């Protein structure tokens, strides 16, 4: 009988890997306890170690998007002004008729 594919939250993965990295539990013990394969634990551990340094990056995700947001707000403002001018021109042309 095939095993059902399970999904785990990022918090759970972090907690499991930290149990091993801090030495609180041995890898085999964690795998048995949570019924996960050792290859899965190894993948999670490798990913944490690779991406861990990005936790300390100076720019937060909100700062990364701040430039894009500012640009979009500028475009919205410009389009609003153009729309207002077009409405005034339309009203003026309609009043001439």
C-alpha positions as CSV (number, residue, x, y, z in Angstrom):
1,X,0.0,0.0,0.0
2,X,1.4,3.3,-1.1
3,X,2.0,6.1,1.5
4,X,0.0,9.2,1.1
5,X,1.9,12.4,0.2
6,X,2.2,14.6,3.3
7,X,2.9,18.2,3.5
8,X,4.6,20.0,6.3
9,X,4.6,23.6,7.3
10,X,7.8,25.6,7.2
11,X,7.6,26.1,11.0
12,X,7.5,22.3,11.5
13,X,10.4,21.7,9.2
14,X,12.4,24.4,11.0
15,X,11.6,22.9,14.4
16,X,12.5,19.4,13.4
17,X,15.9,20.5,11.9
18,X,16.7,22.6,14.9
19,X,16.1,19.6,17.2
20,X,18.9,17.8,15.3
21,X,21.2,20.9,14.9
22,X,21.0,21.8,18.6
23,X,21.8,18.2,19.6
24,X,18.5,17.8,21.5
25,X,17.8,14.7,19.5
26,X,19.6,12.4,17.1
27,X,18.6,12.3,13.5
28,X,17.3,8.7,13.6
29,X,15.3,9.6,16.7
30,X,13.7,12.6,15.0
31,X,12.9,10.5,11.9
32,X,11.2,7.8,13.9
33,X,9.3,10.2,16.1
34,X,7.8,12.2,13.1
35,X,7.7,9.2,10.7
36,X,9.9,10.9,8.1
37,X,12.6,9.4,6.0
38,X,16.2,10.4,6.8
39,X,16.6,11.7,3.2
40,X,13.7,14.1,3.9
41,X,15.4,15.4,7.1
42,X,18.7,15.7,5.2
43,X,17.0,17.8,2.5
44,X,15.4,20.1,5.0
45,X,18.7,20.5,6.9
46,X,20.6,21.2,3.7
47,X,18.0,23.8,2.6
48,X,18.2,25.5,6.1
49,X,22.0,25.7,6.0
50,X,22.0,27.1,2.4
51,X,19.3,29.7,2.9
52,X,20.1,30.5,6.5
53,X,22.4,33.4,5.8
54,X,19.6,35.2,3.9
55,X,17.8,35.6,7.3
56,X,20.4,38.3,8.1
57,X,20.2,40.3,4.8
58,X,19.7,44.0,5.4
59,X,16.7,44.3,3.0
60,X,13.5,42.9,4.2
61,X,10.9,41.7,1.6
62,X,8.9,44.9,2.1
63,X,11.9,47.1,1.3
64,X,12.6,45.1,-1.8
65,X,9.1,45.9,-3.1
66,X,9.1,49.5,-1.9
67,X,10.7,50.7,-5.2
68,X,8.2,48.8,-7.3
69,X,5.3,50.1,-5.2
70,X,6.6,53.7,-5.6
71,X,6.8,53.3,-9.3
72,X,3.3,51.9,-9.6
73,X,1.9,54.7,-7.4
74,X,3.6,57.2,-9.7
75,X,2.0,55.6,-12.8
76,X,-1.4,55.6,-11.0
77,X,-1.1,59.3,-10.3
78,X,-0.2,60.1,-13.8
79,X,-3.1,58.1,-15.2
80,X,-5.5,59.8,-12.8
81,X,-4.4,63.2,-14.0
82,X,-4.7,62.1,-17.7
83,X,-8.2,60.8,-17.0
84,X,-9.3,64.0,-15.3
85,X,-7.9,66.0,-18.3
86,X,-9.7,63.7,-20.8
87,X,-13.0,64.1,-18.8
88,X,-12.7,67.9,-18.9
89,X,-12.0,67.9,-22.6
90,X,-14.9,65.6,-23.2
91,X,-17.2,67.9,-21.1
92,X,-16.0,70.9,-23.0
93,X,-16.5,69.3,-26.4
94,X,-20.0,68.2,-25.4
95,X,-20.9,71.7,-24.3
96,X,-19.9,73.1,-27.8
97,X,-22.5,70.9,-29.4
